[in-house]
Amino acid sequence: MSYQVHPSAIVDEGAQIGEGSRVWHFVHVCGGARIGKGVSLGQNVFIGNKVVIGDNCKIQNNVSVYDNVTLEEGVFCGPSMVFTNVYNPRSLIERKNEYRDTLVKKGATLGANCTIVCGVTISEFAFVGAGAVVNKDVPAYALMVGVPARQIGWMSEFGEQLELPVKGEGSVVCEHSGDRYVLSFNGLCREAGASTI
């Protein structure tokens, strides 16, 4: 086995787990799950059948990743954050054929106790603050807080807030990485030729 599994964890037959991944106490990984390399699944994590998790993701304690959720490379899921997959659940109504896809793109951070309402896309390196409730798509590099979540700024790939207006134009250099970020009316992007993480 090229990955570590704590004796209290359950990994169902058929689950694919990449090299160097770590599955901690009381985790349950369903048989249809596909998990990349170098992934950390914290205590009491649940991974559903129709879930894809990219390389180097960190899923902290008490997170359930339900069917139809896809995490690209390097996504951070903070402790006790919540995914959903049915928009209008009822215990008495079967809605398994109504699951909505949720996509979290490369490098995004989902803070502790935030909730991601199903059917949204969270773009590259976005940062969702602790306790926020995301109910619409999130732009790349956006800093989102509150209930419902609203954008209050921009974050660098390094994970520091950038001194830029939410809307408008401008540019700034991240003091930690030296990367330049350019804001236009199309959103924020890291300038071509800058270093990558």
C-alpha positions in Angstrom: 0.0 0.0 0.0 1.5 3.3 -1.1 -0.7 5.4 1.3 -1.3 5.4 5.1 -4.6 4.3 6.7 -5.3 4.5 10.4 -6.7 1.2 11.8 -10.0 2.9 12.8 -10.6 4.1 9.2 -12.8 2.3 6.6 -11.7 2.3 3.0 -14.3 0.5 0.8 -13.2 -1.8 -1.9 -12.7 0.0 -5.2 -11.6 3.3 -3.8 -8.6 4.8 -5.5 -6.1 6.6 -3.3 -2.9 8.1 -4.5 0.7 7.6 -3.3 1.6 9.3 -0.1 -1.9 10.1 1.0 -2.9 9.9 4.7 -6.2 8.6 6.0 -6.6 9.4 9.7 -8.9 8.3 12.5 -12.5 7.3 11.8 -12.4 8.3 8.1 -14.8 6.5 5.7 -13.9 6.5 2.0 -16.6 5.0 -0.2 -15.7 2.6 -3.0 -16.3 4.9 -6.0 -14.1 7.7 -4.6 -11.0 8.8 -6.6 -8.3 10.5 -4.4 -5.0 11.9 -5.7 -1.5 11.8 -4.4 -0.4 13.5 -1.2 -3.9 14.1 0.1 -4.6 14.4 3.9 -8.0 13.2 5.2 -8.4 14.4 8.8 -10.2 12.7 11.6 -13.9 11.9 11.0 -13.9 12.7 7.3 -16.4 11.1 4.9 -15.8 10.8 1.2 -18.7 9.8 -1.0 -18.8 7.5 -4.1 -19.0 10.2 -6.8 -16.2 12.3 -5.5 -12.9 13.3 -7.1 -10.1 14.8 -5.0 -7.0 16.1 -6.7 -3.4 15.9 -5.6 -2.2 17.6 -2.4 -5.6 18.5 -1.0 -6.0 18.9 2.7 -9.4 18.0 4.2 -9.5 18.9 7.9 -11.4 17.1 10.7 -15.2 16.6 10.5 -15.7 17.3 6.8 -18.1 15.3 4.6 -17.4 15.4 0.9 -20.7 14.2 -0.7 -21.4 12.9 -4.2 -20.9 15.2 -7.1 -18.2 17.3 -5.4 -14.9 17.7 -7.3 -11.8 19.2 -5.7 -9.0 20.1 -8.0 -5.3 20.1 -7.0 -4.3 21.8 -3.7 -7.7 22.6 -2.3 -7.8 23.3 1.5 -11.1 22.4 3.4 -11.1 23.8 6.9 -12.4 22.0 10.0 -16.1 21.3 10.0 -16.8 23.1 6.7 -19.9 21.8 4.8 -20.7 20.6 1.3 -24.2 19.9 0.1 -25.5 18.2 -3.0 -29.2 18.7 -3.0 -30.6 22.2 -3.2 -34.0 21.6 -1.6 -33.7 18.5 0.5 -36.7 16.7 2.1 -36.4 13.6 4.1 -39.7 12.3 2.6 -38.8 13.1 -1.0 -36.2 11.1 -2.9 -33.9 13.5 -4.8 -30.8 11.5 -5.6 -31.4 12.2 -9.3 -31.2 15.9 -8.6 -27.7 16.2 -7.2 -26.0 19.4 -8.3 -22.3 19.4 -9.3 -19.9 21.5 -7.1 -16.4 22.3 -8.4 -13.6 23.7 -6.3 -10.7 24.7 -8.5 -7.0 24.6 -7.9 -5.6 26.1 -4.8 -8.8 27.4 -3.3 -9.3 27.7 0.5 -12.6 26.9 2.2 -12.4 28.2 5.8 -13.5 26.5 9.0 -17.3 26.1 9.3 -18.1 27.6 5.9 -21.0 26.2 3.9 -20.9 25.6 0.1 -24.4 25.4 -1.3 -24.4 22.8 -4.1 -24.2 23.8 -7.8 -21.5 26.4 -7.5 -18.0 26.8 -8.9 -15.3 28.2 -6.7 -12.5 29.4 -9.0 -8.7 29.1 -8.7 -7.1 30.3 -5.5 -10.3 31.9 -4.1 -10.5 32.2 -0.3 -13.7 31.6 1.5 -13.6 32.9 5.1 -14.6 31.0 8.2 -18.3 30.7 8.6 -19.3 32.1 5.2 -22.2 30.7 3.2 -21.4 30.5 -0.5 -24.5 30.3 -2.7 -23.1 31.5 -6.0 -20.0 31.2 -8.2 -16.8 32.7 -6.8 -14.2 34.4 -9.1 -10.5 33.4 -9.1 -8.6 34.9 -6.2 -11.7 36.4 -4.6 -11.9 36.8 -0.8 -15.4 35.9 0.3 -16.9 36.5 3.8 -20.3 36.6 5.4 -23.8 35.2 5.2 -24.5 35.1 2.3 -20.9 35.4 1.2 -19.9 38.6 -0.5 -16.6 39.6 -2.0 -14.5 42.0 0.1 -11.1 41.8 -1.6 -8.6 39.6 -3.4 -6.0 37.0 -2.2 -2.7 36.1 -3.7 -1.7 32.5 -4.4 0.5 32.8 -1.3 -2.6 33.3 0.8 -2.2 37.0 1.6 -4.8 39.7 1.0 -3.9 42.0 -1.9 -4.2 45.8 -1.6 -6.6 46.2 -4.5 -10.2 47.5 -4.8 -12.9 44.8 -5.3 -13.9 46.4 -8.7 -11.9 48.5 -11.1 -8.4 48.4 -12.3 -4.9 48.2 -10.8 -1.9 46.0 -10.1 0.1 45.0 -7.1 3.1 42.8 -6.3 2.8 40.1 -3.6 5.5 41.0 -1.1 6.1 37.3 -0.2 6.3 35.7 -3.7 7.2 38.6 -6.0 4.2 37.7 -8.2 2.4 40.6 -9.9 -1.4 40.6 -9.9 -3.4 42.7 -12.4 -7.0 43.7 -11.8 -9.2 44.6 -14.8 -12.9 44.6 -15.4 -12.6 40.9 -16.3 -11.3 40.1 -12.8 -7.9 39.4 -11.3 -5.1 37.4 -12.9 -1.5 36.7 -12.1 0.7 38.4 -14.7 2.2 36.1 -17.4 5.8 35.3 -16.6 5.4 35.5 -12.8 6.6 32.6 -10.7 4.2 29.8 -9.8 3.7 27.9 -6.5 
